[in-house]
Amino acid sequence: RAELITLQTLRAARPAATAHADATRRLWSGTYHSIGNRLLRDYAAVVGLEPSFSVLDRGDAADLLDFLRQELGLAKKEKRFPRKDACLAIYSHRVNSRQPLTRTLEESFPWCTDWTGELTQLYRRYVEVKHAQQLLDYDDLLLYWSILVQEPRLAREIGGRFAHVLIDEYQDTNTLQAEIVYAMKPDGAGVCVVGDDAQAIYSFRAATIENILNFPERFSPPAEIIKLEHNYRSVQPILDAANVLMRAGKRQYQKALRSDRPSNRRPAYVAVQDDQAQALYVVEQILSAREQGVLLRKQAVLMRNSHHSDVLELELVRRNIPYVKYGGLRFLEAAHVKDMLALLRWADNPRNRLAGFRALQLLPGVGPATADRCLKVFEASGYAWPTLAAYQMPAAAAAEWKGLTVLLCELAEASEWAGQLARLRKWYDPQLERIYDAARVRAGDIEQLERLSTQFATREQFITELTLDPPQVTGDLAGDPLLDEDYLILSTVHSAKGQEWVCVYVLNVADGNFPNEHATGRPDLIEEERRLLYVAMTRAKQDLQLIAPLKYYITQQSRAGDAHLYGARSRFMTDEL
């Protein structure tokens, strides 16, 4: 039997030796979503799908919801209806948490509770359209997998394909993901999960710490617990502080981290006057460390929320200190990359209206109304490509239209994947020059896309895998690589998980930020805020400084407007710590 490895952030492993070729052929390795995609291709008919279904990335799923908001008239309400990204976040949270919509809204999106009826209507239409066009979003890959294994015979069949199921980062899994594992392996035989409950910080994505805390008792006899307490990153004083922080927590696996790296330098808790003093202090510390040989890119400033670094960024610019801030747009969110993928997706699945709608508007003189009329004719023809080619486009688009329809017909019928992206790029390059600024930089992303395509055997595999596991940064957003050979890192704590630096400076370690004010009155969220601070502290290898302004500036307050507030010492900063 095969082995199944699902890793939350895995890029597919490649065999290291020919001797293991047979074993690796039987090894399934990937994220939950990529494994789900692979299984659903095999069992598509069982859940009412075609094996050629398309997968929507987050951006396209949000765009589809936005289109349906307009179609249903929800965007024109007197009281502002949630925007497309909020609608997608609510839907995703509801699916992955397995909670009713009302509870999802009350607990995680309370400002949207007035829209329960309208959101129900929107999501019902969203599901109908996806099914009609054979589209699945990320959450559907898990949802349909879960539906498969709810049938006992299929659960035994699918679970029986794998002798071992190994799962990493289990503290970041959601209820739906856990249910899939339990259905496939109800007795737990061959199941191994790895994770750190102290780093469970993604409840806003519907992840639940209960999965890892309850895991041993889900089976009879209970699962064996193996604690990994030897830390290879941080010096012992940093670990001592982290241990004290977590010892004060509630329900958890008690651990005592230890290191083979002694140090006389203890972490620092630094009180400063205000935001400006914090920025000045941090910059001085950064420059001092640099003078002692610590490169800027070996140092990081971490914050609870992205806007907490605003004052610091102004000071960095004033001092001419280069920096990179984590959390920009990802590769698939760049408009020019979405253009190319829309063309490919439409050729691959002519019923993908969202892809066709975007592709048609790449033509000069073609807007939403013209694209919509063209698609209606195409749909009425039963998605016959020759009918599309005969459609009369505006004169401005005539030349490009002929080339595009010929290309789409060829791609739709082509069985050979090699060279398809190069042919598509030949048509798209003039559109790139016409539509976008900085076309040369953007063209680098298209070249990267073409290089990536050579690693995949089929168009369907390329589209799906790129959607599920995309590159992280686009050329036009990454900045000029020649700007400076060294740069400081700014990051939210959530984006910093899994990273490490020699020196780490954590901003605004005061009540209201650590823990966040929105966690007040929710013991479970207070504990997650504790874990968030733990993650921030344990990113440091040698030097850790927690900065606490005595007062800081806040904006957009409903009663008093913008104002300076005096900060209370973080409740996590106990005397022992």
Rosetta blueprint (number, residue, H / E / L):
1 R L
2 A E
3 E E
4 L E
5 I E
6 T E
7 L L
8 Q L
9 T L
10 L L
11 R L
12 A L
13 A L
14 R L
15 P L
16 A L
17 A L
18 T H
19 A H
20 H H
21 A H
22 D H
23 A H
24 T H
25 R H
26 R L
27 L E
28 W E
29 S E
30 G E
31 T L
32 Y H
33 H H
34 S H
35 I H
36 G H
37 N H
38 R H
39 L H
40 L H
41 R H
42 D H
43 Y L
44 A H
45 A H
46 V H
47 V H
48 G L
49 L L
50 E L
51 P L
52 S L
53 F L
54 S E
55 V E
56 L L
57 D L
58 R H
59 G H
60 D H
61 A H
62 A H
63 D H
64 L H
65 L H
66 D H
67 F H
68 L H
69 R H
70 Q H
71 E H
72 L L
73 G L
74 L H
75 A H
76 K H
77 K L
78 E L
79 K L
80 R L
81 F L
82 P L
83 R L
84 K H
85 D H
86 A H
87 C H
88 L H
89 A H
90 I H
91 Y H
92 S H
93 H H
94 R H
95 V H
96 N H
97 S H
98 R L
99 Q L
100 P L
101 L H
102 T H
103 R H
104 T H
105 L H
106 E H
107 E H
108 S H
109 F L
110 P H
111 W H
112 C H
113 T H
114 D H
115 W H
116 T H
117 G H
118 E H
119 L H
120 T H
121 Q H
122 L H
123 Y H
124 R H
125 R H
126 Y H
127 V H
128 E H
129 V H
130 K H
131 H H
132 A H
133 Q L
134 Q L
135 L E
136 L E
137 D L
138 Y H
139 D H
140 D H
141 L H
142 L H
143 L H
144 Y H
145 W H
146 S H
147 I H
148 L H
149 V H
150 Q H
151 E L
152 P H
153 R H
154 L H
155 A H
156 R H
157 E H
158 I H
159 G H
160 G L
161 R L
162 F E
163 A E
164 H E
165 V E
166 L E
167 I E
168 D L
169 E L
170 Y H
171 Q H
172 D H
173 T L
174 N E
175 T H
176 L H
177 Q H
178 A H
179 E H
180 I H
181 V H
182 Y H
183 A H
184 M H
185 K L
186 P L
187 D L
188 G L
189 A L
190 G L
191 V E
192 C E
193 V E
194 V L
195 G L
196 D L
197 D H
198 A H
199 Q H
200 A L
201 I L
202 Y L
203 S H
204 F H
205 R H
206 A L
207 A E
208 T L
209 I L
210 E H
211 N H
212 I H
213 L H
214 N H
215 F L
216 P H
217 E H
218 R H
219 F L
220 S L
221 P L
222 P L
223 A L
224 E L
225 I L
226 I L
227 K L
228 L L
229 E L
230 H E
231 N E
232 Y L
233 R L
234 S L
235 V L
236 Q H
237 P H
238 I H
239 L H
240 D H
241 A H
242 A H
243 N H
244 V H
245 L H
246 M H
247 R H
248 A L
249 G L
250 K L
251 R L
252 Q L
253 Y L
254 Q L
255 K L
256 A L
257 L L
258 R E
259 S E
260 D L
261 R L
262 P L
263 S L
264 N L
265 R L
266 R L
267 P L
268 A E
269 Y E
270 V E
271 A E
272 V E
273 Q L
274 D L
275 D H
276 Q H
277 A H
278 Q H
279 A H
280 L H
281 Y H
282 V H
283 V H
284 E H
285 Q H
286 I H
287 L H
288 S H
289 A H
290 R H
291 E H
292 Q L
293 G L
294 V L
295 L L
296 L H
297 R H
298 K H
299 Q E
300 A E
301 V E
302 L E
303 M E
304 R L
305 N L
306 S H
307 H H
308 H H
309 S H
310 D H
311 V H
312 L H
313 E H
314 L H
315 E H
316 L H
317 V H
318 R H
319 R L
320 N L
321 I L
322 P L
323 Y E
324 V E
325 K E
326 Y L
327 G L
328 G L
329 L L
330 R L
331 F H
332 L H
333 E H
334 A L
335 A H
336 H H
337 V H
338 K H
339 D H
340 M H
341 L H
342 A H
343 L H
344 L H
345 R H
346 W H
347 A H
348 D H
349 N L
350 P L
351 R L
352 N L
353 R H
354 L H
355 A H
356 G H
357 F H
358 R H
359 A H
360 L H
361 Q L
362 L L
363 L L
364 P L
365 G L
366 V L
367 G L
368 P H
369 A H
370 T H
371 A H
372 D H
373 R H
374 C H
375 L H
376 K H
377 V H
378 F H
379 E H
380 A H
381 S L
382 G L
383 Y L
384 A L
385 W H
386 P H
387 T H
388 L H
389 A H
390 A H
391 Y L
392 Q L
393 M L
394 P L
395 A H
396 A H
397 A H
398 A H
399 A H
400 E H
401 W H
402 K H
403 G H
404 L H
405 T H
406 V H
407 L H
408 L H
409 C H
410 E H
411 L H
412 A H
413 E H
414 A L
415 S L
416 E L
417 W L
418 A L
419 G L
420 Q H
421 L H
422 A H
423 R H
424 L H
425 R H
426 K H
427 W H
428 Y H
429 D H
430 P H
431 Q H
432 L H
433 E H
434 R H
435 I H
436 Y L
437 D L
438 A L
439 A H
440 R H
441 V H
442 R H
443 A H
444 G H
445 D H
446 I H
447 E H
448 Q H
449 L H
450 E H
451 R H
452 L H
453 S H
454 T L
455 Q L
456 F L
457 A L
458 T L
459 R H
460 E H
461 Q H
462 F H
463 I H
464 T H
465 E H
466 L H
467 T H
468 L H
469 D L
470 P L
471 P L
472 Q L
473 V L
474 T L
475 G H
476 D H
477 L H
478 A H
479 G L
480 D L
481 P L
482 L L
483 L L
484 D L
485 E L
486 D L
487 Y L
488 L E
489 I E
490 L E
491 S E
492 T E
493 V H
494 H H
495 S H
496 A H
497 K L
498 G L
499 Q L
500 E L
501 W E
502 V E
503 C E
504 V E
505 Y E
506 V E
507 L L
508 N L
509 V L
510 A E
511 D L
512 G E
513 N E
514 F L
515 P L
516 N E
517 E H
518 H H
519 A H
520 T L
521 G L
522 R L
523 P H
524 D H
525 L H
526 I H
527 E H
528 E H
529 E H
530 R H
531 R H
532 L H
533 L H
534 Y H
535 V H
536 A H
537 M H
538 T L
539 R L
540 A E
541 K E
542 Q E
543 D E
544 L E
545 Q E
546 L E
547 I E
548 A E
549 P E
550 L L
551 K E
552 Y E
553 Y E
554 I E
555 T L
556 Q L
557 Q L
558 S L
559 R L
560 A L
561 G L
562 D L
563 A E
564 H E
565 L E
566 Y E
567 G L
568 A L
569 R E
570 S L
571 R L
572 F L
573 M L
574 T L
575 D L
576 E L
577 L L
